[in-house]
Amino acid sequence: MNFFKQMSLSLLLIIAASALLIYSDSGNLRSANKNNNHKSSGYKIAVIEFSDTPISEESRRGIITGLSDKGLENEKNYKLYPYKAHGDVTVLNSIVDSVNSLNCDVIFTVGTPTLQAVLKKIKTVPIVFAGAGDPIGAGAGKSFSEHVENVTGICSISDFEGMITVLREVMPGTQTIGTIFTPSEINSVLYKDELVKAAQKYNINVEAVPVNASTEILEASMNLCSKNIAAVCQIVDNLSAPSFASIVKTASDRKIPVLGFGSSNIKDGAILAYARDYYQGGCDAARLAVRILNGEAPVKIPFEYISKTDLYINKKAFKYNNIVLKDETLKKAVKILGE
């Protein structure tokens, strides 16, 4: 009798142990399948652009390349949801509502207005900004290291002191420069103020003319060029960037050289551009996003600046404006137009 009891007890223990192993393996399999399914189905990634500008395009291309460099390909490892607001705030808000319902893994924002709109409505999905000139002013945090929990990104503010250094090299003795800015854009106001601050260090005055709509650009350009300025040093914002060629045309008619902060500005007739590499900025933003996809919390990732700034030269524009182009300046350029 004891023998049968012992056998029964042993069988029960064996069955219980087998059931536990099966359940454990089943749980591991479910967990593995869940992870594998997520990898096979891919991440959901949205990119929201506010305006149609070369800078916005470069940022988006950089994001896609940056993801690819980390082994993530669209339609293979992730599904891309691209959106453009075409400079319309009402459209932008509708886009944010649509993206909010997608349950994305990461949302990229391009442009400060985009970041502002997303911050108001999306509180849990990770946000990575690219091309935001003033993330602190946009409400993304108190500092680059102390910020909103679901946000990180790349600050694109221009190198204003670097630009003034280049200006003094190519146009020594300059006393007054001008720029157009948009009072309703926090990044535009910041850029204008930082340009003034950098110029004042070298006793250079800045004439700043405000605009509130793209239709005002021509009149503002004429107003600016009627002032006693040696050059236009045009900051980047969402109104002036698409109209840069128009600003150059007005200035060129008066033989006033234009300097820009966007790499494409030399194609529109600027004598030079001292530009953050917005394509690199997109790549930088993608690098941060991959860290998030790999499990790192956005709140633990400090904001960064675009990691690269380059000098672009337009030799024809130098010649047209009767400005001597020094060899030392040419040697610093990454791209020279008109050779």
C-alpha positions as CSV (number, residue, x, y, z in Angstrom):
1,M,0.0,0.0,0.0
2,N,2.8,2.3,0.9
3,F,4.4,1.5,-2.4
4,F,1.4,2.6,-4.4
5,K,1.1,5.8,-2.3
6,Q,4.7,6.6,-3.0
7,M,4.2,5.9,-6.7
8,S,1.1,8.1,-6.8
9,L,2.9,10.9,-5.0
10,S,5.9,10.7,-7.4
11,L,3.6,10.7,-10.4
12,L,1.8,13.8,-9.1
13,L,5.1,15.6,-8.5
14,I,6.2,14.7,-12.1
15,I,2.9,15.9,-13.6
16,A,3.1,19.2,-11.5
17,A,6.7,19.8,-12.6
18,S,5.9,19.1,-16.2
19,A,2.9,21.5,-16.1
20,L,5.1,24.2,-14.6
21,L,7.7,23.8,-17.3
22,I,5.1,23.8,-20.0
23,Y,3.5,27.0,-18.6
24,S,6.9,28.6,-18.2
25,D,7.9,27.7,-21.8
26,S,4.5,28.9,-23.0
27,G,5.0,32.2,-21.2
28,N,8.5,32.6,-22.7
29,L,7.1,31.8,-26.1
30,R,4.3,34.3,-25.8
31,S,6.8,36.9,-24.7
32,A,9.1,36.0,-27.6
33,N,6.3,36.0,-30.1
34,K,5.1,39.4,-28.8
35,N,8.6,40.8,-29.4
36,N,9.1,39.1,-32.7
37,N,5.7,40.2,-33.9
38,H,6.6,43.8,-33.0
39,K,9.8,43.5,-34.9
40,S,8.2,41.9,-37.9
41,S,5.3,44.2,-38.1
42,G,7.6,47.2,-37.5
43,Y,7.5,50.4,-35.6
44,K,5.1,53.2,-36.3
45,I,7.0,56.4,-36.9
46,A,5.5,59.8,-37.8
47,V,7.3,62.8,-39.2
48,I,5.4,66.1,-39.0
49,E,6.7,69.2,-41.0
50,F,5.2,72.6,-40.5
51,S,6.5,74.4,-43.7
52,D,7.8,73.5,-47.2
53,T,11.3,74.8,-47.0
54,P,14.7,73.4,-48.0
55,I,15.6,73.2,-44.3
56,S,12.5,71.1,-43.6
57,E,13.3,68.9,-46.5
58,E,16.9,68.4,-45.4
59,S,15.8,67.6,-41.9
60,R,13.4,64.9,-43.1
61,R,15.9,63.4,-45.4
62,G,18.4,63.3,-42.5
63,I,15.9,61.5,-40.3
64,I,15.3,58.8,-42.9
65,T,19.1,58.4,-43.5
66,G,19.8,58.3,-39.8
67,L,17.3,55.5,-39.2
68,S,18.8,53.6,-42.2
69,D,22.3,54.0,-40.8
70,K,21.0,52.3,-37.6
71,G,19.5,49.4,-39.6
72,L,15.9,50.6,-39.8
73,E,14.3,50.7,-43.3
74,N,10.9,52.0,-44.2
75,E,8.3,49.3,-45.0
76,K,10.7,46.7,-43.5
77,N,11.4,47.6,-39.9
78,Y,9.0,50.5,-39.6
79,K,6.0,52.2,-41.2
80,L,6.6,55.9,-42.0
81,Y,3.7,58.4,-41.6
82,P,4.8,61.7,-43.2
83,Y,2.8,64.8,-42.8
84,K,3.1,68.4,-44.0
85,A,1.1,71.4,-42.7
86,H,2.3,73.7,-45.6
87,G,2.7,76.5,-43.1
88,D,-1.0,76.4,-42.0
89,V,-1.5,76.3,-38.2
90,T,-5.1,74.9,-38.6
91,V,-3.9,72.1,-40.8
92,L,-1.0,71.4,-38.3
93,N,-3.4,71.0,-35.4
94,S,-5.6,68.6,-37.4
95,I,-2.4,66.6,-38.3
96,V,-1.5,66.3,-34.6
97,D,-4.9,65.0,-33.8
98,S,-4.6,62.4,-36.5
99,V,-1.1,61.3,-35.4
100,N,-2.2,61.1,-31.8
101,S,-4.7,58.4,-32.8
102,L,-2.0,56.3,-34.5
103,N,-0.3,55.0,-31.3
104,C,3.1,55.7,-32.8
105,D,6.4,54.5,-31.3
106,V,8.1,57.8,-32.0
107,I,7.0,61.1,-33.4
108,F,9.5,63.4,-35.2
109,T,8.7,67.1,-35.3
110,V,10.4,69.5,-37.8
111,G,10.1,73.2,-36.9
112,T,9.3,75.0,-33.7
113,P,5.6,75.5,-34.4
114,T,5.3,71.8,-34.9
115,L,6.9,71.0,-31.6
116,Q,4.6,73.5,-29.9
117,A,1.5,72.0,-31.4
118,V,2.6,68.4,-30.5
119,L,3.5,69.3,-26.9
120,K,0.0,70.6,-26.3
121,K,-1.7,67.4,-27.3
122,I,0.6,64.4,-27.0
123,K,1.8,63.6,-23.5
124,T,2.9,59.9,-23.6
125,V,4.2,59.1,-27.0
126,P,8.0,59.8,-27.4
127,I,8.6,63.0,-29.3
128,V,12.0,63.8,-31.0
129,F,12.3,67.3,-32.4
130,A,14.6,68.3,-35.3
131,G,14.9,71.8,-36.7
132,A,13.6,73.4,-33.5
133,G,15.4,76.7,-33.0
134,D,14.1,77.4,-29.5
135,P,12.9,74.2,-27.7
136,I,13.0,75.9,-24.3
137,G,10.8,78.8,-25.5
138,A,8.5,76.3,-27.2
139,G,7.8,74.7,-23.8
140,A,9.8,71.5,-24.1
141,G,11.7,72.1,-20.8
142,K,13.6,74.3,-18.4
143,S,16.9,73.4,-19.9
144,F,18.6,70.9,-22.2
145,S,18.9,68.4,-19.4
146,E,15.7,69.2,-17.5
147,H,12.8,68.7,-19.8
148,V,9.3,67.3,-20.5
149,E,9.3,63.5,-19.9
150,N,8.3,62.3,-23.4
151,V,10.5,64.8,-25.3
152,T,14.1,65.0,-26.5
153,G,15.7,66.3,-29.7
154,I,18.1,68.4,-31.7
155,C,18.2,72.2,-31.4
156,S,18.9,74.0,-34.7
157,I,19.7,77.5,-33.5
158,S,22.2,79.2,-35.8
159,D,25.8,80.0,-34.9
160,F,25.4,83.8,-34.9
161,E,28.8,84.6,-33.5
162,G,30.4,82.4,-36.1
163,M,28.4,84.3,-38.8
164,I,29.6,87.7,-37.5
165,T,33.2,86.4,-37.6
166,V,32.8,85.4,-41.2
167,L,31.1,88.7,-42.0
168,R,34.0,90.7,-40.6
169,E,36.4,88.5,-42.6
170,V,34.8,89.1,-45.9
171,M,33.5,92.6,-45.3
172,P,35.8,94.3,-42.8
173,G,34.7,97.6,-41.5
174,T,31.0,96.7,-41.7
175,Q,29.0,98.9,-39.3
176,T,25.3,98.0,-40.0
177,I,23.6,94.9,-41.2
178,G,19.9,94.1,-41.6
179,T,17.5,91.2,-41.3
180,I,13.7,90.5,-41.5
181,F,12.0,88.6,-38.7
182,T,8.6,87.3,-37.7
183,P,7.3,88.6,-34.3
184,S,4.7,85.8,-34.0
185,E,7.4,83.1,-34.2
186,I,9.3,82.5,-31.0
187,N,12.3,81.1,-32.8
188,S,12.4,84.1,-35.2
189,V,12.4,86.6,-32.3
190,L,15.1,84.6,-30.5
191,Y,17.3,84.4,-33.7
192,K,16.9,88.2,-34.2
193,D,17.9,88.9,-30.6
194,E,20.9,86.5,-30.8
195,L,22.1,88.1,-34.1
196,V,21.9,91.5,-32.4
197,K,23.7,90.3,-29.4
198,A,26.5,88.7,-31.5
199,A,26.8,91.8,-33.7
200,Q,27.0,94.2,-30.8
201,K,30.1,92.4,-29.5
202,Y,31.9,93.8,-32.5
203,N,30.1,97.2,-32.5
204,I,27.9,96.3,-35.5
205,N,24.3,97.6,-35.5
206,V,21.4,95.5,-36.7
207,E,18.3,96.9,-38.5
208,A,15.4,94.5,-38.0
209,V,12.2,94.8,-40.0
210,P,9.1,92.8,-38.8
211,V,6.8,90.8,-41.1
212,N,3.5,89.0,-40.2
213,A,2.7,87.3,-43.5
214,S,4.5,86.1,-46.6
215,T,2.7,88.8,-48.6
216,E,4.7,91.4,-46.6
217,I,8.1,90.1,-47.5
218,L,8.6,92.2,-50.6
219,E,7.7,95.5,-48.9
220,A,9.8,94.6,-45.9
221,S,12.8,93.8,-48.1
222,M,12.5,97.2,-49.8
223,N,12.1,98.9,-46.5
224,L,15.2,97.1,-45.1
225,C,17.3,97.9,-48.2
226,S,16.3,101.6,-48.0
227,K,18.2,101.8,-44.7
228,N,21.9,102.4,-44.5
229,I,23.0,98.8,-44.3
230,A,26.1,97.2,-45.7
231,A,24.6,93.7,-46.0
232,V,21.5,91.7,-45.3
233,C,22.2,88.9,-42.8
234,Q,18.9,87.0,-43.1
235,I,18.0,84.8,-40.2
236,V,16.0,81.6,-40.7
237,D,12.2,81.4,-40.0
238,N,9.1,79.9,-41.5
239,L,8.2,83.1,-43.4
240,S,11.5,84.3,-44.7
241,A,13.0,80.9,-45.7
242,P,10.5,80.2,-48.6
243,S,11.0,83.9,-49.7
244,F,14.8,84.0,-49.5
245,A,15.2,84.4,-53.3
246,S,12.9,87.4,-53.2
247,I,14.9,89.0,-50.5
248,V,18.1,88.5,-52.5
249,K,16.5,89.9,-55.6
250,T,15.5,93.1,-53.8
251,A,18.9,93.5,-52.2
252,S,20.9,92.6,-55.4
253,D,19.0,95.3,-57.3
254,R,20.6,97.8,-54.8
255,K,24.0,96.0,-54.8
256,I,23.6,95.0,-51.2
257,P,25.1,91.5,-50.5
258,V,23.1,88.9,-48.6
259,L,24.4,86.3,-46.2
260,G,22.2,83.4,-45.1
261,F,22.1,80.6,-42.5
262,G,20.7,77.9,-44.8
263,S,23.0,75.8,-47.1
264,S,20.7,76.3,-50.1
265,N,20.9,80.1,-49.8
266,I,23.8,80.3,-52.1
267,K,21.7,78.9,-54.9
268,D,19.4,81.8,-54.4
269,G,22.2,84.4,-54.8
270,A,23.6,84.8,-51.3
271,I,27.3,85.5,-51.3
272,L,27.7,82.9,-48.5
273,A,25.8,80.8,-46.0
274,Y,27.1,79.9,-42.6
275,A,24.7,77.0,-42.0
276,R,23.9,74.4,-39.5
277,D,23.8,71.2,-41.4
278,Y,20.1,70.4,-41.2
279,Y,20.5,67.1,-42.9
280,Q,23.0,66.2,-40.2
281,G,20.5,67.5,-37.7
282,G,18.0,65.0,-39.0
283,C,20.5,62.2,-38.7
284,D,21.3,63.4,-35.1
285,A,17.6,63.3,-34.3
286,A,17.3,59.7,-35.7
287,R,20.2,58.6,-33.5
288,L,18.3,59.8,-30.4
289,A,15.1,58.1,-31.6
290,V,16.8,54.8,-32.0
291,R,18.0,55.0,-28.4
292,I,14.3,55.4,-27.4
293,L,13.2,52.5,-29.6
294,N,15.9,50.4,-27.8
295,G,14.3,51.2,-24.5
296,E,15.8,54.4,-23.2
297,A,13.5,57.0,-21.7
298,P,13.3,60.4,-23.5
299,V,13.5,62.2,-20.2
300,K,17.0,60.8,-19.6
301,I,18.3,62.0,-23.0
302,P,19.4,65.6,-22.9
303,F,18.7,67.9,-25.9
304,E,21.6,68.5,-28.2
305,Y,22.7,71.0,-30.9
306,I,23.2,70.1,-34.5
307,S,26.6,68.5,-34.6
308,K,27.8,70.2,-37.8
309,T,28.0,73.8,-39.2
310,D,29.5,74.6,-42.6
311,L,30.5,77.5,-44.8
312,Y,29.1,77.8,-48.3
313,I,30.4,80.3,-50.9
314,N,28.9,81.8,-54.1
315,K,31.8,83.2,-56.1
316,K,29.5,84.8,-58.7
317,A,27.7,86.7,-56.0
318,F,30.9,87.9,-54.5
319,K,32.0,89.2,-57.9
320,Y,28.6,90.8,-58.6
321,N,28.8,92.7,-55.3
322,N,32.4,93.7,-55.9
323,I,33.6,91.9,-52.8
324,V,37.1,90.4,-52.8
325,L,37.0,86.8,-51.9
326,K,40.1,85.8,-49.9
327,D,41.9,82.5,-50.2
328,E,41.6,81.9,-46.5
329,T,37.8,82.2,-46.7
330,L,37.7,79.8,-49.7
331,K,39.7,77.2,-47.8
332,K,37.1,77.0,-45.1
333,A,34.2,76.4,-47.5
334,V,32.7,72.9,-47.9
335,K,30.9,73.9,-51.1
336,I,31.8,76.6,-53.6
337,L,29.3,77.7,-56.2
338,G,30.5,79.3,-59.5
339,E,33.8,77.5,-60.0
